[in-house]
Each structure stands twice: as C-alpha cells, then as structure tokens.
C-alpha cells in the first residue's frame, strides 16, 4: 500500500526528532482517545512539543486547533508541520538543545 502524503510528513518529523534524540510518541487515532490530539507529542530537554502534521495546503480541523490552543495556553509549544516548513521543526529542535 502506498504511503499517504501526510504519512510521509509524519515519518520525516519522526526522523528529525530521532536525530535530535527527543522523546516522542504518536497517540492512537481512528476514534481512540480524545479527538483533536496532535499527531506527535515530543519532549526535548524538558520542553513539551506537540506537532500536527499536514500535507499540502491542508489545515488543522477546528478540534485540532482547539487542542493546539489549549497546549499553548498551558505553556507547551505547538507546530503545524508540512513538507515545506520542516525547517521550523529543525530550528526549534536546535534552539532547545542544551
């Protein structure tokens, strides 16, 4: 089965996180758990990062936006990562290394 464009973004994100030795996991989808939770939850040097992966011009759903806002209000960092802005994740990872 061919990989979807969003799955390719998720794989690239995970490779970047692994390269920076960040702890991370992907919450289960498909109706399990709470709706709108970001695709990847990570921690680097005590800093919480939630990543929503999108392909092309896709945008987070209203439920996803709500969760991203709640995480930001709680002091976490959130990123919406696509094929064309992986550099934002790399920059965050580099700036948060100790």
N, C-alpha and C positions, 0 to 999 in steps of 0.2 A: 504494500500500500504506500502511495506517495505521501510525503510529509507536507502538511499544510504550511502556507507562508507564516502563520502565527507560530506554529511549532518550530519552524526554523529560527524565528526570533528568540523563542524561549531557549532553544539549545545554545544560541550564541550568548545569551545572557548568562546561562549557567557556566559556560566555558570561561567567561570573564570573571565571574565570581570565584570559580575554582582557581584560576590563575592568581587571584589576589588572596587566596586562602580564606575566603569568607565562609562562614557557616550559612547554609541556606536549605530551604525545602520548598516544595510546591504543594500547597493544600489540595486535597482531592476535589475534583469538580463533579460534574454530572449529577447535580441535585443533592450531593452530600455536603453537610456543613452549612455554613451561613452564606447566603447569596451576596455576591459582590466583592468577596475577598480577593485581593490581588493574586496574580499568578505565581509570584515568587516572593517569599519572605526571607530576608537575609539579615545577618548581623556581622559587622566588622569592627573590631576593637571597641565593643560596647555600644556601637551606634546601630540603631534599628533602621532598616531599609525595606520598603515594600515596593515591588515592581509590578506594574501592569504591562503586559506585552501585547502589542497590537501590530498588525501588518498593514502596509499601505497607508491609506488615509483613515482607517478605522479609528474611532474614538471610544473612550470608556463609556459604558452604559450609565444611566443615572444611579443605579445601585452601586456600581464600581466607583463613580465619582463620590458618592456619599461615604464609602469606606475610606477612600484616599483622603478625603477631607477630615474624617474622624481621626485617622492616623496622624495627619499633620497637626491637628489640634492637640493631640496627646504628646507631641514632641518628637514624633518619628519623621523620617524623610520618605517621600514618595517620588517615584519616577514613572512616567509612561514612556516605554522604550519601543521604538520601531527600527526598521532596517536602517533608516537614515539618521538616527541620533544615538547610536551606540557610544559615541564619544562622550555623551553626558554621563553615562554609567562609568566609563573608564575614568573620567575626570573625578567623579565622586569617590570612586574607589581609591584613586591615587591621593586625593586630598585627605582621606580619612585613614590612611596608613600611619602607624606610629613609628 
